[in-house]
Amino acid sequence: MSKSALCFLSLTLICSAVTFADATSMPFWEMAAKAGIGIFGLLFVASLFVGRRIKFDPVLR
């Protein structure tokens, strides 16, 4: 797993912990955390796809 994927995964987990802990009584922070889950989760999946690029060796041996 790349460093960027690990970073996005940790940010997604932090946002989900804030959402599920219900520690915030302010609706703005809860909405921001839910948006963070979606954005960082999507970026995590995208960074996993980018990290799985197949290396092509044009020289056939």
Protein Blocks (a to p, Z undefined) as FASTA:
>chain_A
ZZklmmmmmmmmmmmmmmmnomafbfklmmmmmmmmmmmmmmmmmmmmmmmpccddfbaZ
Z
